[in-house]
C-alpha cells in the first residue's frame, strides 16, 4: 500500500469473502520487484503467485502453476498475450523460453508464478523493478518461461483503460455473459444498458445516450443527458447536465467529472 492506503485496505477487505489478507505499507514505493523485501517472510512455500492489482482477467492461475511445475529449471512462468500498444513487447522461442524484452510479438499480462529461489537473484534491497532488475538478467539462462493466454483481460491502470474496462464488463452483463453484481440492478434505458447500485437513483426523465454505470449513492437528476459514463459512489449529475465519455467521482463533497477520450 502507498497512496490512500486506508481506502485501498477497506475496499479489499469488503470483498475478501473469508480470505486471510495481509497488507504491506510502503512509505517509499519499492517497485514491482522491491516489494519482495518486506514480503519475504510471508512466502512460506516453494512457489508463489503474483497478480497486478490493476487488471481484470479470466486467466486460470493453474496453468501458470502447471508450467512452473513441469519445468524444474524455470524460476518464473509469465502469462503473456499478443502484443499491443503501449505495452512492452517480449519475445518467446519455440520451446517456451522468453528471450527478450523490448522486442517480439508478445506482451506481459501482469500475472506470473515463481519459485522462491527467484528472489535470490534480486540485487539488494530498496526500489527495484521486475523486468530490468530481476527477469531480464535471467533470460540467457532460460529460467523465465511464457504461457500464452487468450482469455479475457482488461487493464485498469489509467482513466481511459478503466472506463473502457467498465463499459466492456457492463456489455458482458447486458449480453448475459457475466452476472450482475450483488446489490446492483441492470436496466435498459433509451436502448442502452444501465447498471446501478440499488442505492443509486437515475431520474426517469434523464436521457441515456450510451451505457452508464452508477455507483452507490450516485444521483442523476431530470433532463440530464449521459452516456459512456461511470459514476462512482456519491456523484451527483445535476438537472440538464450533459456528460459523455467520462468518469465522475466525489472529492471533498464535490463531484469531479473527468473527460476521457475513447476511440
N, C-alpha and C positions, 0 to 999 in steps of 0.2 A: 504494500500500500504506500502511496505517496500523496497524490492530490486528492482532497476531500476524503480522507481515509474513513471517517465515521460513516459517511454516506454510502461508500462502497461496501463497507462491512455490513451495514444494516440491510442493504439490498441483497447481498449474497446470502445472509442468514435467513432472509424472508423466504428464499426459495430452496433452502438446504434440504428439506424433506428427510431429516434424520441423519444427514451426513455429518461426520466429525470434521469440522472445519478449523484450520489454523491460519493465522494471519501474520505476515511479516511486514513491519513498517520500515520504510527506507527514507530517512531524513534527506539523504542524497540518493538519487536514482542510481541503482547499481547496474542496470542494463540486463539484457536477455541472457547473459551468462554469469555476470557478477552476482546475480540473485542467489546463486547456489552457495555463496559464502555462509550466510546466516541460516540457510535451509538444510545444510548437510546432515544435521542431527535428526531431521525428520525422515530422511531417506533410509529406511530400515532394511529394505530388501535389496536383492541384486540388481533389479531393474526398476525403472520408474517411467511415468508418462508426463509429458509437458504439453499443455494446450494454451495457445494465446487466448487471452480473455476477450479480445475484440473480434472474434469470428463466430458465426453461427454456421453449423455444419452438420452433416449426417455421415461423416467418415467413421467407420467402425474401428474402434480402438484395438479390437482383437487382431486385425490384420497387421497393425504395426508391431504388436507384441509377438505375433507368429513369425514375422520377418526377422525380428531380432533373435528369437529362439532358434530359428532354422539356420542361422549363420553365426556360429560361435566367435568368428573373427571380428564381427561387427560391434561397434560401440554405440551406434545410433542408427535408427531407421526413421527417415523423414517422410511424411505424407507430402506428395508432390502433385501438381496439376499442370495442364498445358499452360505455357507462359502467356501472360497478358500484361499490358502496361498498367501501372508504372512499377510493377514488382520486379525484383532482381531475378534475372534468368539463371538457370543452372543446367548442367549437362550430366546425363547419366549414360553409362556404357551398356552394352548388351547383357552383361552379367548382373546389372542392378546396382553397380557401384557409382556413386556420384564422383565426377571427375573435375568439375569446375563450377565456380560461382561467377556470375557476370557474363556468362555466355551459355547458349544452349536453348532448348525448346521447352524447358520445364520451369516451374516456379515452386517455391516452398509454400505450403499451405498453412503453416503455423502450428503443426502438431507433430510430435515425434516421441518415439520410445527410445530409451537409452539405458545402457548399463552404468552402474555406479562407477565403474572404472573410468568412464569418460571424464569424470571430474578430476582425475589425477593429471589430466593434460591442461587444466586451467592454469594460465600463467600468473599465479599470485592473486592476492585479494584486491578489492577495490572494483570500480566500474569496469565491466567487460561486456563485449557483445558476442553473441553465439557464433555468427558466421566468421568474422575476421579473427577472433581470438581463440576459438575452440575448434570449429569444424574445418575451416579452410586448411590449416596446417596438417590435418589428419587425412586429407584427400589422397595423397600419394600412397598411403598405407592400405587403402581400400577399406577403412574402418567405418565409412559412412555410406549407408545404402538408401535408395529411394523406393517408395511404394506408390505407384501411380494410383490416384483416386479420382473417380469421375462423379462421386456423389455430390449432392447439393452443398454449396459453400458460399458464404456471404461475408464480406468484410464490413466491420462496423467502425473502422478506425478514423473516419473523417465524417463531417456532416453529410457530404454527398453520398458516401457509401452507406451511412447509417439510414438515410432516408430511402435510398434505393432498396436496401435490405428489408426495411419495414414494409414498404409497399409490395415487395415480392412475397413476403410472408402473408400479407393480407390477401393477395391474389390467390395464393395456395389455399387459404381458408375458404375463400369465396368459391373455389373450384371443388371443394370437398376433399382436397388432398391432405390438408393439415387440420387438426382440431382447433376449435375456438377456445382460447384460454378461459380457465375457470374464473368467474366473476365478470366476464365480458359478454357482450351481445353483438352478433353480426347481423346487420340490416342492409337493405338496398334502398338508397335514396336517389332519385333522379337518374336511375340506371347505373349508379356507382356504389361500390361496397363501402359501408361504414362500420368500422369496428369501434365500439365504445364501451368503456367501463360502465358498470351498472350505476355508478355514482357520477357519471358524466351526463351532461344534458346538451342536446343539439336541437334547437328550435325546428319545428316542422315548417316554419316559414323561412328557414335558411336554405340556400341552394348549393348542392354539391356539383362541382364541375369536374371532379375526379375523385379518386379514392381518398378516404380520410380515416385516421386513427385518432381517437380521443381518449386520453388517459383519465385516471380517477380525478374527479372534481373539475374537469375541464367544462367550460360553458361556452356555447355558441349561440348568439342572440339572433333575433329575427332579421331577415333580409341580408344576412352575411352571405358571401359567395366564397367558397373554398374548395380546393381540390389538389390532390398530390401533396397532402399535408399530414404531418404528425404533430398532434397537440399533446405535449407532456402534461403530467398532473398539475391541476390548478390553473391552467391557462384560460384566459377569457378573450373571446373574439367578439368584439362589440357590434352593435346594430349597424348593418350596412357595410361592414368592413369586407374588403376583398383580399384574399390570400391564396397564393398558388406556389407550388414547388418550395415548400418551406417547413422548417422545424420551429415550433414555438415552445418556450419554456418560461418558468417563473424565476425571477431573480429579485429578491427584496420586495416582494409583493407587487412586482411589475411584470407584465407579460412582455417577453422579448421575442421578436419574430425574425428568424434567421433565414434569409432567402438562399436557396440552393439551386444551382444551375444543373438541371437534369438534361440528358441527351434527348 
